[in-house]
Amino acid sequence: MHYILTALKSEAKPIIDYYDLVFDNSHSIPIYKNDIYTLLITGVGKVNVHKALTLYYKNKDLAKSQFINIGIAGAHKNDCDLGQLFLINKVFDDFSKIPINLQYENYFGLLKNKVNTVSKPITNGEFKRKGLVDMEAYEICEVIKKVDDIDNLFILKIVSDFMDLNDGLLSSKQVYNLIEQNLVVIDSFLNAIRKLQHYK
C-alpha cells in the first residue's frame, strides 16, 4: 500500500480530488482511499502526528508499503520561490541536534532541500537555520522508523510562505492551490516510486 500523509485537509483535498479517493469512516482519523493510495490527515504538529500515525499503524501489516508526506512549508525569501516543490533529504528538529537523513536511490528529477520541524509557526521571518520549516516531518520520520523501514519514506514540501505571516495564516484556498499546481509533478513522482517498489 502507498500511504500519503498530510497535516491539513486543505493539503489533502486536491490529492483526494485528483485520485478520486473515497472517505473511509471506519477510523478515528480522516482517511481517504482507493485501490492504490490511502491518504491520512494527521492534524498539525508533532503531538497530532504521533497520536494519529501510532494509532493507525498499530498491528498493521506494512509489507511493501511506501509513505509519502506531502505538505506546505515556510522558507527563507532569498532561497526559493513560492510554490516551489522540494524532495526532502534531511530533517532537523528544533529540540534535537541529530538530523535524520533520508537516503534515496535518486532524486527523480526533483530539487532537494532540508526541512526543520518546529513546535510553533515562525511568522516574523527570523529563523537562523537554513532550509525549509514545517511542523510534522521529524515526527513522521520518528514514527515510521518504529513501524517500518525509513527508506520507504518520502517527503515532498511546497513553499507556501517566507515565514512572514504576521497578518494571518494562509487560507484553505491558498493551500489547496499550492498543492494543486504541483499535482502533475507529484503524480509523476508517485508513479516513479511505485515502480521502484516493485523491484524490491
Residue frames as a rotation matrix with the C-alpha (Angstrom) as fourth column:
MET 1
0.579 0.816 0.000 0.00
0.816 -0.579 0.000 0.00
0.000 0.000 -1.000 0.00
HIS 2
-0.507 -0.673 0.538 1.07
0.661 -0.705 -0.258 3.59
0.553 0.225 0.802 -0.64
TYR 3
0.289 0.585 -0.758 0.27
0.946 -0.294 0.134 5.91
-0.144 -0.756 -0.639 2.26
ILE 4
-0.258 -0.274 0.926 0.03
0.433 -0.890 -0.142 9.66
0.864 0.364 0.348 1.62
LEU 5
-0.020 0.155 -0.988 0.31
0.994 -0.099 -0.035 11.72
-0.103 -0.983 -0.153 4.79
THR 6
-0.283 -0.042 0.958 -0.88
0.299 -0.953 0.047 15.32
0.911 0.300 0.282 5.07
ALA 7
-0.900 -0.054 -0.433 -1.36
0.433 -0.235 -0.870 17.54
-0.055 -0.970 0.235 8.09
LEU 8
-0.639 0.628 -0.444 -4.20
-0.399 -0.765 -0.506 19.68
-0.657 -0.147 0.739 6.73
LYS 9
0.133 0.786 0.604 -7.47
0.490 0.477 -0.730 18.89
-0.862 0.393 -0.321 4.97
SER 10
0.787 0.173 -0.592 -6.66
-0.319 -0.707 -0.631 21.68
-0.528 0.686 -0.501 2.52
GLU 11
-0.324 -0.913 -0.248 -3.39
-0.846 0.162 0.508 19.89
-0.424 0.375 -0.825 1.63
ALA 12
-0.663 0.088 0.744 -5.27
0.087 0.995 -0.040 16.63
-0.744 0.038 -0.667 1.21
LYS 13
0.239 0.965 -0.106 -8.27
-0.051 -0.097 -0.994 17.89
-0.970 0.243 0.026 -0.78
PRO 14
0.312 -0.104 -0.944 -6.56
-0.919 -0.284 -0.273 18.40
-0.240 0.953 -0.184 -4.18
ILE 15
-0.788 -0.608 -0.097 -4.98
-0.616 0.775 0.145 14.95
-0.013 0.174 -0.985 -3.86
ILE 16
-0.499 0.719 0.484 -8.35
0.099 0.602 -0.792 13.44
-0.861 -0.347 -0.371 -2.93
ASP 17
0.463 0.709 -0.532 -9.93
-0.410 -0.361 -0.838 15.09
-0.786 0.606 0.124 -5.96
TYR 18
-0.056 -0.601 -0.797 -7.11
-0.993 -0.052 0.109 14.11
-0.107 0.798 -0.594 -8.34
TYR 19
-0.888 -0.390 -0.244 -7.15
-0.408 0.913 0.027 10.42
0.213 0.124 -0.969 -7.42
ASP 20
0.002 0.985 -0.170 -10.88
-0.580 0.140 0.803 10.11
0.815 0.096 0.571 -6.66
LEU 21
-0.876 -0.359 -0.323 -10.17
0.066 0.573 -0.817 8.95
0.478 -0.737 -0.478 -3.12
VAL 22
0.133 0.989 -0.058 -13.19
-0.013 0.060 0.998 7.89
0.991 -0.132 0.021 -1.07
PHE 23
-0.180 -0.141 0.974 -13.74
-0.888 -0.402 -0.222 8.68
0.423 -0.905 -0.052 2.60
ASP 24
-0.221 0.038 -0.974 -13.30
0.251 0.968 -0.019 5.72
0.942 -0.249 -0.224 4.97
ASN 25
0.137 0.404 0.904 -15.33
-0.676 -0.629 0.384 6.31
0.724 -0.664 0.187 8.14
SER 26
0.756 0.172 -0.632 -14.08
0.188 0.867 0.461 3.21
0.627 -0.467 0.623 9.97
HIS 27
-0.188 -0.896 -0.402 -11.24
0.850 0.057 -0.524 5.06
0.492 -0.440 0.751 11.69
SER 28
0.450 0.330 -0.830 -10.92
0.807 -0.549 0.219 7.79
-0.383 -0.768 -0.513 14.28
ILE 29
-0.328 -0.551 -0.768 -8.81
0.015 -0.816 0.578 9.97
-0.945 0.178 0.276 11.97
PRO 30
0.578 0.585 -0.568 -9.79
-0.526 -0.265 -0.808 11.23
-0.623 0.766 0.155 8.50
ILE 31
-0.521 -0.695 0.496 -8.80
-0.050 0.605 0.794 8.64
-0.852 0.389 -0.350 5.88
TYR 32
0.544 0.601 -0.586 -9.47
-0.657 -0.130 -0.743 8.57
-0.522 0.789 0.324 2.14
LYS 33
-0.401 -0.738 0.542 -8.53
-0.267 0.661 0.702 5.73
-0.876 0.137 -0.462 -0.18
ASN 34
0.539 0.473 -0.697 -8.73
-0.842 0.295 -0.451 3.91
-0.007 0.830 0.558 -3.49
ASP 35
0.993 -0.106 -0.061 -7.12
0.101 0.992 -0.071 0.68
0.068 0.064 0.996 -4.68
ILE 36
0.307 -0.943 0.131 -3.66
0.520 0.051 -0.853 2.26
0.797 0.330 0.506 -4.80
TYR 37
-0.619 -0.591 0.517 -3.45
0.021 -0.671 -0.741 5.04
0.785 -0.448 0.428 -2.23
THR 38
0.367 0.642 -0.673 -4.54
0.863 0.035 0.504 5.53
0.347 -0.766 -0.541 1.36
LEU 39
-0.307 -0.423 0.853 -4.41
0.142 -0.906 -0.398 9.16
0.941 -0.001 0.339 2.50
LEU 40
0.139 0.270 -0.953 -4.25
0.973 0.144 0.183 10.03
0.186 -0.952 -0.242 6.20
ILE 41
0.207 -0.041 0.978 -4.86
-0.023 -0.999 -0.037 13.54
0.978 -0.015 -0.208 7.57
THR 42
-0.232 -0.474 -0.849 -2.85
0.740 0.481 -0.471 13.66
0.632 -0.738 0.239 10.77
GLY 43
0.902 0.368 -0.224 -3.52
0.428 -0.706 0.565 17.15
0.050 -0.605 -0.794 12.04
VAL 44
0.536 -0.692 0.483 -0.88
-0.184 -0.654 -0.734 19.84
0.824 0.305 -0.478 12.61
GLY 45
0.257 -0.558 0.789 2.14
-0.933 -0.355 0.053 19.40
0.250 -0.750 -0.612 14.85
LYS 46
-0.598 -0.697 -0.395 4.23
-0.569 0.717 -0.403 16.62
0.564 -0.016 -0.826 16.33
VAL 47
-0.723 0.366 0.586 1.72
-0.450 0.394 -0.801 15.57
-0.524 -0.843 -0.120 19.01
ASN 48
0.345 0.923 -0.173 -1.09
-0.711 0.136 -0.690 15.06
-0.613 0.361 0.703 16.50
VAL 49
0.187 -0.370 -0.910 1.20
-0.851 0.401 -0.338 13.24
0.490 0.838 -0.240 14.07
HIS 50
-0.816 -0.570 0.096 2.45
-0.528 0.667 -0.526 10.87
0.236 -0.480 -0.845 16.75
LYS 51
-0.453 0.725 0.519 -1.04
-0.446 0.320 -0.836 10.08
-0.772 -0.610 0.178 18.01
ALA 52
0.469 0.734 -0.491 -2.61
-0.775 0.075 -0.627 9.61
-0.424 0.675 0.604 14.58
LEU 53
0.153 -0.470 -0.870 0.11
-0.806 0.449 -0.384 7.51
0.571 0.760 -0.310 12.97
THR 54
-0.835 -0.474 0.281 0.89
-0.543 0.621 -0.565 5.38
0.093 -0.624 -0.776 16.01
LEU 55
-0.227 0.851 0.473 -2.79
-0.499 0.315 -0.807 4.54
-0.836 -0.419 0.353 16.43
TYR 56
0.578 0.542 -0.610 -3.39
-0.779 0.142 -0.611 3.82
-0.245 0.829 0.503 12.75
TYR 57
0.135 -0.622 -0.771 -0.28
-0.738 0.457 -0.497 1.71
0.662 0.636 -0.397 12.08
LYS 58
-0.376 -0.234 0.896 -0.53
-0.859 0.451 -0.243 -0.34
-0.347 -0.862 -0.371 15.27
ASN 59
-0.241 0.194 0.951 -0.70
-0.078 0.973 -0.218 -4.05
-0.967 -0.127 -0.220 14.38
LYS 60
0.752 0.478 -0.453 -0.89
-0.464 -0.103 -0.880 -3.32
-0.467 0.872 0.145 10.63
ASP 61
0.292 -0.637 0.714 0.94
0.673 0.667 0.320 -5.44
-0.680 0.387 0.623 8.08
LEU 62
0.649 -0.089 -0.756 3.10
-0.325 -0.930 -0.170 -2.87
-0.688 0.356 -0.633 6.30
ALA 63
-0.145 -0.703 0.696 4.94
0.456 0.577 0.678 -5.21
-0.878 0.416 0.237 3.95
LYS 64
-0.538 -0.210 0.816 5.81
0.842 -0.153 0.516 -3.46
0.017 0.966 0.260 0.68
SER 65
0.632 0.735 -0.245 4.42
0.749 -0.661 -0.050 -0.14
-0.198 -0.152 -0.968 1.89
GLN 66
-0.514 -0.698 0.498 5.56
0.719 -0.667 -0.193 3.35
0.467 0.259 0.845 0.99
PHE 67
0.310 0.532 -0.788 4.90
0.855 -0.519 -0.015 6.52
-0.417 -0.669 -0.616 2.97
ILE 68
-0.435 -0.396 0.808 4.76
0.762 -0.640 0.096 9.92
0.480 0.658 0.581 1.29
ASN 69
0.000 0.373 -0.928 4.38
0.742 -0.622 -0.250 13.10
-0.671 -0.688 -0.277 3.30
ILE 70
-0.392 -0.032 0.919 3.09
0.771 -0.556 0.310 15.95
0.502 0.830 0.243 1.13
GLY 71
0.487 0.606 -0.628 2.62
0.852 -0.489 0.189 19.40
-0.193 -0.627 -0.755 2.58
ILE 72
0.708 -0.173 0.685 3.46
0.164 -0.903 -0.398 23.07
0.687 0.394 -0.611 2.69
ALA 73
0.263 -0.692 -0.672 6.48
0.955 0.087 0.284 24.63
-0.138 -0.716 0.684 4.37
GLY 74
0.942 -0.069 -0.328 7.94
-0.049 -0.996 0.068 28.03
-0.331 -0.048 -0.942 5.12
ALA 75
0.382 -0.852 0.358 11.25
0.920 0.313 -0.236 29.11
0.089 0.419 0.904 3.61
HIS 76
-0.142 -0.529 -0.836 13.81
0.425 -0.796 0.431 31.91
-0.894 -0.294 0.338 3.53
LYS 77
0.647 0.612 -0.455 12.87
-0.057 -0.556 -0.829 34.56
-0.760 0.562 -0.325 0.98
ASN 78
0.301 -0.603 -0.739 16.12
-0.906 -0.422 -0.024 34.57
-0.298 0.677 -0.673 -0.99
ASP 79
-0.559 -0.603 0.569 16.50
-0.483 0.795 0.368 30.79
-0.674 -0.069 -0.735 -1.15
CYS 80
-0.797 0.361 0.485 13.49
0.561 0.739 0.373 29.73
-0.224 0.569 -0.791 -3.24
ASP 81
-0.821 0.562 0.097 10.20
-0.387 -0.673 0.630 30.74
0.420 0.480 0.770 -4.82
LEU 82
-0.350 0.811 0.469 6.64
-0.675 0.128 -0.727 30.46
-0.650 -0.571 0.502 -3.56
GLY 83
0.676 0.712 -0.190 5.05
-0.669 0.484 -0.565 27.31
-0.310 0.509 0.803 -4.91
GLN 84
-0.037 -0.781 -0.623 8.39
-0.844 0.359 -0.399 25.58
0.535 0.511 -0.673 -5.45
LEU 85
0.912 0.406 0.059 8.43
-0.389 0.812 0.435 21.85
0.129 -0.420 0.898 -4.68
PHE 86
-0.136 -0.989 0.063 11.32
-0.930 0.106 -0.352 20.04
0.341 -0.106 -0.934 -2.99
LEU 87
0.632 0.116 -0.766 12.17
0.093 0.970 0.224 16.44
0.769 -0.213 0.603 -2.17
ILE 88
0.628 -0.343 0.699 13.46
-0.764 -0.444 0.469 16.46
0.150 -0.828 -0.540 1.39
ASN 89
0.415 -0.558 -0.718 16.69
0.044 0.801 -0.597 14.56
0.909 0.216 0.357 2.08
LYS 90
-0.676 -0.595 -0.435 17.49
0.481 0.091 -0.872 15.76
0.558 -0.799 0.225 5.63
VAL 91
0.391 0.891 0.230 15.17
0.208 -0.329 0.921 16.50
0.896 -0.313 -0.314 8.54
PHE 92
-0.784 -0.620 0.034 16.03
0.171 -0.268 -0.948 18.51
0.597 -0.737 0.317 11.66
ASP 93
0.322 0.847 -0.423 14.07
0.758 0.037 0.651 19.11
0.567 -0.530 -0.631 14.84
ASP 94
0.329 -0.186 0.926 14.08
-0.233 -0.966 -0.112 22.29
0.915 -0.178 -0.361 16.93
PHE 95
0.751 -0.055 0.659 14.85
-0.658 0.033 0.752 20.28
-0.063 -0.998 -0.011 20.08
SER 96
0.734 -0.472 0.489 17.30
0.324 0.876 0.358 17.75
-0.597 -0.104 0.795 18.62
LYS 97
0.236 -0.748 -0.621 20.77
-0.747 -0.548 0.376 18.21
-0.622 0.375 -0.688 17.22
ILE 98
-0.600 -0.420 0.681 20.60
0.003 0.850 0.527 14.84
-0.800 0.318 -0.509 15.47
PRO 99
-0.225 0.532 -0.817 19.36
-0.930 -0.367 0.017 15.13
-0.291 0.763 0.577 11.87
ILE 100
0.171 0.329 0.929 17.55
0.074 0.936 -0.345 12.33
-0.982 0.128 0.136 10.11
ASN 101
-0.593 -0.455 -0.664 18.95
-0.642 -0.231 0.731 11.53
-0.486 0.860 -0.155 6.68
LEU 102
0.533 0.765 0.361 16.63
-0.224 0.539 -0.812 10.17
-0.816 0.352 0.458 4.01
GLN 103
-0.550 -0.835 0.009 18.65
-0.315 0.217 0.924 8.10
-0.773 0.506 -0.382 1.56
TYR 104
0.632 0.767 -0.116 17.09
-0.357 0.154 -0.922 7.98
-0.689 0.623 0.371 -1.90
GLU 105
0.169 -0.551 0.817 18.41
0.682 0.664 0.306 5.93
-0.711 0.506 0.488 -4.80
ASN 106
-0.648 -0.359 0.671 17.93
0.706 -0.613 0.354 9.03
0.284 0.704 0.651 -6.95
TYR 107
-0.763 0.325 -0.559 16.14
0.141 -0.760 -0.634 12.36
-0.631 -0.562 0.534 -6.74
PHE 108
-0.133 0.813 0.566 13.64
0.869 0.370 -0.328 11.65
-0.476 0.449 -0.756 -9.52
GLY 109
-0.307 -0.082 0.948 14.46
0.774 -0.602 0.198 14.94
0.555 0.794 0.248 -11.22
LEU 110
0.762 0.643 0.080 13.33
0.449 -0.613 0.650 16.98
0.467 -0.460 -0.755 -8.20
LEU 111
-0.044 -0.729 0.683 15.28
-0.346 -0.630 -0.695 19.65
0.937 -0.267 -0.225 -6.36
LYS 112
0.129 0.035 -0.991 16.36
0.768 0.629 0.122 18.52
0.627 -0.777 0.055 -2.90
ASN 113
-0.058 -0.133 0.989 16.29
-0.456 -0.878 -0.145 20.50
0.888 -0.460 -0.010 0.33
LYS 114
-0.786 -0.148 -0.600 16.32
0.457 0.513 -0.726 20.06
0.416 -0.845 -0.336 4.10
VAL 115
0.169 0.874 0.455 13.45
-0.025 -0.458 0.889 20.77
0.985 -0.162 -0.055 6.46
ASN 116
-0.923 -0.377 0.071 13.40
-0.037 -0.097 -0.995 21.91
0.382 -0.921 0.076 10.09
THR 117
-0.004 0.948 -0.318 10.46
0.524 0.272 0.807 20.77
0.852 -0.164 -0.498 12.19
VAL 118
-0.861 -0.243 0.447 9.40
-0.165 -0.698 -0.697 23.37
0.481 -0.674 0.561 14.76
SER 119
-0.690 0.589 -0.422 6.84
0.715 0.464 -0.523 23.37
-0.112 -0.662 -0.741 17.55
LYS 120
0.183 0.728 -0.661 5.33
0.418 -0.666 -0.618 26.77
-0.890 -0.163 -0.426 16.77
PRO 121
0.645 0.094 0.759 4.79
0.761 -0.180 -0.624 28.58
0.078 0.979 -0.187 13.47
ILE 122
-0.442 -0.782 -0.440 7.54
0.681 -0.611 0.403 31.05
-0.584 -0.122 0.802 12.51
THR 123
0.478 0.768 0.428 5.77
0.874 -0.365 -0.321 34.24
-0.090 0.527 -0.845 11.43
ASN 124
0.797 -0.189 -0.573 8.35
-0.033 -0.962 0.272 37.00
-0.603 -0.198 -0.773 11.87
GLY 125
0.889 -0.426 -0.169 10.84
-0.182 0.010 -0.983 35.70
0.420 0.905 -0.069 9.32
GLU 126
0.152 -0.875 0.459 13.53
-0.964 -0.234 -0.126 35.22
0.217 -0.424 -0.879 11.95
PHE 127
0.922 0.036 0.386 14.82
-0.135 0.963 0.232 31.66
-0.364 -0.266 0.893 11.62
LYS 128
0.292 -0.930 -0.222 18.57
-0.802 -0.365 0.474 31.09
-0.522 0.039 -0.852 11.57
ARG 129
-0.230 -0.399 0.888 18.76
0.075 0.902 0.425 27.54
-0.970 0.165 -0.178 10.23
LYS 130
-0.671 -0.032 -0.741 18.95
-0.716 -0.232 0.659 27.04
-0.193 0.972 0.133 6.50
GLY 131
-0.942 0.332 -0.047 16.31
0.284 0.865 0.413 25.09
0.178 0.375 -0.910 4.68
LEU 132
-0.273 0.941 0.199 12.53
-0.138 -0.243 0.960 24.84
0.952 0.234 0.197 4.92
VAL 133
-0.923 0.054 0.380 10.36
-0.382 -0.035 -0.923 24.91
-0.036 -0.998 0.053 8.03
ASP 134
-0.157 0.918 -0.365 7.38
-0.254 0.320 0.913 22.69
0.954 0.236 0.183 8.89
MET 135
-0.159 0.171 0.972 5.71
-0.981 -0.140 -0.136 21.24
0.113 -0.975 0.190 11.99
GLU 136
0.718 0.605 0.344 5.43
-0.637 0.771 -0.028 17.50
-0.282 -0.199 0.938 11.22
ALA 137
0.556 -0.407 -0.725 8.29
-0.551 0.472 -0.688 15.96
0.622 0.782 0.038 9.21
TYR 138
-0.504 -0.839 0.205 10.61
-0.715 0.272 -0.644 14.98
0.485 -0.471 -0.737 12.06
GLU 139
-0.312 0.457 0.833 7.85
-0.727 0.449 -0.519 13.23
-0.611 -0.768 0.192 14.00
ILE 140
0.763 0.525 -0.377 6.72
-0.639 0.522 -0.565 11.42
-0.100 0.672 0.734 10.85
CYS 141
0.082 -0.838 -0.539 10.28
-0.589 0.395 -0.705 10.12
0.804 0.375 -0.461 10.50
GLU 142
-0.661 -0.363 0.657 10.35
-0.749 0.268 -0.605 9.03
0.044 -0.892 -0.449 14.14
VAL 143
0.187 0.815 0.549 7.09
-0.707 0.500 -0.501 7.09
-0.682 -0.294 0.669 13.85
ILE 144
0.786 0.117 -0.608 7.96
-0.577 0.494 -0.651 5.45
0.224 0.862 0.455 10.54
LYS 145
-0.271 -0.953 -0.133 11.32
-0.740 0.295 -0.604 4.33
0.615 -0.066 -0.786 11.95
LYS 146
-0.593 0.081 0.801 9.40
-0.697 0.446 -0.561 2.43
-0.403 -0.891 -0.208 14.63
VAL 147
0.315 0.850 0.422 6.81
-0.423 0.523 -0.740 0.79
-0.850 0.055 0.524 12.39
ASP 148
0.922 -0.006 0.387 8.74
0.339 0.495 -0.800 0.22
-0.186 0.869 0.458 9.15
ASP 149
-0.064 -0.978 0.199 11.94
0.946 0.004 0.324 0.94
-0.318 0.208 0.925 7.23
ILE 150
0.258 0.157 -0.953 12.58
0.140 -0.982 -0.124 4.69
-0.956 -0.102 -0.275 6.92
ASP 151
-0.830 -0.556 -0.042 13.95
0.001 -0.078 0.997 4.02
-0.558 0.828 0.065 3.41
ASN 152
-0.505 0.735 0.452 10.27
0.854 0.350 0.384 3.66
0.124 0.580 -0.805 2.44
LEU 153
0.356 0.594 -0.722 9.52
0.685 -0.691 -0.231 7.25
-0.636 -0.412 -0.652 3.49
PHE 154
-0.481 -0.408 0.776 9.50
0.817 -0.531 0.226 10.17
0.320 0.742 0.589 1.04
ILE 155
0.053 0.462 -0.885 8.83
0.687 -0.660 -0.303 13.80
-0.725 -0.592 -0.352 1.96
LEU 156
-0.357 -0.053 0.933 7.66
0.816 -0.504 0.283 16.44
0.456 0.862 0.223 -0.52
LYS 157
-0.067 0.295 -0.953 7.38
0.715 -0.652 -0.252 20.05
-0.696 -0.699 -0.168 0.64
ILE 158
0.051 0.201 0.978 5.94
0.860 -0.507 0.059 23.02
0.508 0.838 -0.199 -1.26
VAL 159
-0.845 -0.449 -0.292 6.98
0.535 -0.733 -0.420 26.54
-0.025 -0.511 0.859 -0.30
SER 160
0.110 0.990 0.083 3.92
0.950 -0.130 0.284 28.39
0.292 0.047 -0.955 0.95
ASP 161
0.963 0.187 0.193 5.38
0.110 -0.930 0.351 31.48
0.245 -0.317 -0.916 2.62
PHE 162
0.052 -0.986 0.162 8.57
0.174 -0.150 -0.973 33.18
0.983 0.078 0.163 3.71
MET 163
-0.200 -0.044 -0.979 7.77
0.937 0.284 -0.204 32.85
0.287 -0.958 -0.015 7.42
ASP 164
-0.987 -0.157 0.027 6.28
0.150 -0.975 -0.163 36.35
0.051 -0.157 0.986 7.34
LEU 165
-0.367 0.930 0.025 2.61
0.455 0.156 0.877 35.67
0.811 0.333 -0.481 8.03
ASN 166
-0.948 -0.027 -0.316 2.15
0.297 -0.425 -0.855 38.21
-0.111 -0.905 0.411 10.82
ASP 167
-0.686 0.715 -0.135 -1.07
-0.728 -0.673 0.132 39.36
0.004 0.189 0.982 9.15
GLY 168
0.335 0.842 0.423 -2.65
-0.802 0.490 -0.341 35.91
-0.494 -0.225 0.840 9.36
LEU 169
-0.349 -0.426 0.835 -2.36
-0.042 0.897 0.440 32.31
-0.936 0.118 -0.331 8.22
LEU 170
-0.937 0.014 -0.349 -2.83
-0.349 0.027 0.937 31.12
0.022 1.000 -0.020 4.67
SER 171
0.020 0.997 0.071 -6.40
-0.936 0.044 -0.349 30.43
-0.351 -0.059 0.934 3.63
SER 172
0.083 0.112 0.990 -7.56
-0.009 0.994 -0.112 26.92
-0.997 0.000 0.083 2.79
LYS 173
0.941 0.320 0.112 -7.93
0.124 -0.017 -0.992 28.01
-0.315 0.947 -0.056 -0.83
GLN 174
0.523 -0.824 -0.218 -4.33
-0.849 -0.479 -0.223 29.24
0.079 0.301 -0.950 -0.98
VAL 175
-0.265 -0.602 0.753 -3.06
-0.648 0.690 0.323 25.94
-0.713 -0.403 -0.573 0.43
TYR 176
0.463 0.540 0.702 -5.28
0.197 0.710 -0.676 23.97
-0.864 0.451 0.223 -1.99
ASN 177
0.968 -0.044 -0.247 -3.90
-0.244 -0.392 -0.887 25.95
-0.057 0.919 -0.390 -4.94
LEU 178
0.142 -0.989 0.051 -0.28
-0.971 -0.129 0.200 25.38
-0.191 -0.078 -0.979 -3.91
ILE 179
-0.305 -0.194 0.932 -0.78
-0.204 0.970 0.135 21.62
-0.930 -0.149 -0.335 -3.87
GLU 180
0.632 0.678 0.376 -2.93
0.224 0.305 -0.926 21.60
-0.742 0.669 0.041 -6.99
GLN 181
0.802 -0.316 -0.506 -0.40
-0.590 -0.547 -0.594 23.47
-0.089 0.775 -0.626 -9.12
ASN 182
-0.288 -0.955 0.073 2.19
-0.945 0.295 0.140 20.78
-0.155 -0.029 -0.987 -8.32
LEU 183
0.362 0.545 0.756 -0.04
-0.541 0.784 -0.305 17.74
-0.759 -0.299 0.578 -8.87
VAL 184
0.902 -0.078 -0.424 1.34
-0.356 0.421 -0.834 16.77
0.244 0.904 0.352 -12.27
VAL 185
-0.080 -0.997 -0.006 4.86
-0.687 0.059 -0.724 16.65
0.723 -0.054 -0.689 -10.83
ILE 186
-0.287 0.044 0.957 3.61
-0.888 0.363 -0.283 14.88
-0.360 -0.931 -0.065 -7.69
ASP 187
0.745 0.637 0.198 1.78
-0.490 0.724 -0.485 12.28
-0.452 0.265 0.852 -9.80
SER 188
0.614 -0.604 -0.509 4.92
-0.405 0.312 -0.859 11.61
0.677 0.734 -0.053 -11.89
PHE 189
-0.382 -0.777 0.501 6.91
-0.828 0.046 -0.559 11.21
0.412 -0.628 -0.660 -8.68
LEU 190
0.033 0.486 0.874 4.39
-0.797 0.540 -0.270 8.82
-0.603 -0.687 0.405 -7.13
ASN 191
0.925 0.284 -0.251 4.34
-0.378 0.660 -0.649 6.71
-0.019 0.695 0.718 -10.29
ALA 192
0.238 -0.931 -0.276 8.16
-0.547 0.106 -0.831 6.58
0.803 0.349 -0.484 -10.29
ILE 193
-0.536 -0.486 0.691 8.47
-0.840 0.230 -0.491 5.41
0.080 -0.843 -0.531 -6.69
ARG 194
0.469 0.732 0.494 5.67
-0.684 0.655 -0.322 2.87
-0.559 -0.187 0.808 -7.15
LYS 195
0.822 -0.237 -0.518 7.66
-0.324 0.553 -0.768 1.30
0.468 0.799 0.378 -9.99
LEU 196
-0.219 -0.954 0.203 10.75
-0.697 0.007 -0.717 1.36
0.683 -0.298 -0.667 -7.78
GLN 197
-0.117 0.252 0.961 8.85
-0.924 0.327 -0.199 -0.53
-0.364 -0.911 0.194 -5.07
HIS 198
0.838 0.523 -0.157 8.00
-0.539 0.748 -0.387 -3.36
-0.085 0.409 0.909 -7.49
TYR 199
0.449 -0.746 -0.491 11.70
-0.251 0.422 -0.871 -4.19
0.858 0.514 0.003 -7.87
LYS 200
-0.250 -0.536 0.806 12.39
-0.924 -0.117 -0.365 -4.52
0.290 -0.836 -0.466 -4.11
